[in-house]
């Protein structure tokens, strides 16, 4: 069945060139996709030249307005509704698109998505979810920065949303879920996280809850979904990214240190290439705003065409798998199961 994706063509460090190239690449992967491209027609039209397949499946919706990288969310809510970002989200609300994808300002995108699309029934706060590479396979990690402070009810809702995300994007029939904590023992952590764990254990949801996981478990693949608050999640994500960069830097320097090291690098080139591909951040590009009443995917602002195409692929998976409908159904089941277990009140 044909699917239409609304694209903020002016969002990101290298827009609109990377956005158009990424849409073209995504269209080759998904021949039944159509695109609504929101942006400056004068800038977009020349970039479409020579991309015949994209021309046939894309419609340019002109707007001269765009959201600046440093724009405050409050300003965008007042003045950015007609921007390329705002109109892409409006297309989802109006039903003209099944999902919106943007590489623009994260705070502004979240603010517009919440204001225009509202939240799903039973969701108090949306969360940002993405994939991380592990020793086993990819792991869903949330929240990555949308909510600096969370109560137990928020964490329980994040667990439900992350579990559905794992089924939709990773194709795991029964994902395992863990709460990020300072230890795996039941007595570890603050009261909020212990309340969330108790509620998940007591619920009748079809969630395979494995209890607490530690920071080292983020890369071990111990569970398929790791849940935490946005402050902790964002710090953990940046530390992981920095560690990969540090490792890459020292490995490169080590291979330059002598003639034998350079020879070793030449012999190890196939293995290093495979490692680089396995850890390529472009493979994991595309963070979902889980909890808003529509599919909105955030691409990394500095990604290239391949990364943006992968973000579009995430949007396609989420839309086709009916992710929001699944989340709503499981939250409804959570509400009916709560009287049998510990009560979790939102603060």
Buried (B, 14 or more C-beta within 10 A) or exposed (E): EEBBBBBBBBBBEBBBBBBBBBBBBBBEEBEEBBBBBBBBEEBBEEBBEEBEEBBEBBEBBBBEBBBEEEBEBEEBBEEBBEBBBBBBBBBBBEEEBBBBBBBBBBBBBBBBBBBBBEBBEBBBBBBBBBBBBBEEEBBBBBBBBBBEEBBBBBBBBBBBBBBBBBBBBBEBEEBBBBBBBEEBEEEEBEEBBBBBBBBBEBBEBEBBBBBBBBBEBBBEBBBBBBBBBBBBBBEBBEEBEEEBEEEEEEEEEEBEEEEEEEEEBEEEEEEBEEEEEEEBBBBBBBBBBBBBBBBBBBBBBEBBBBBBBBBBBBBBBBBBBEBBEBBBEBBEBBEEBBEEBBEBEEE
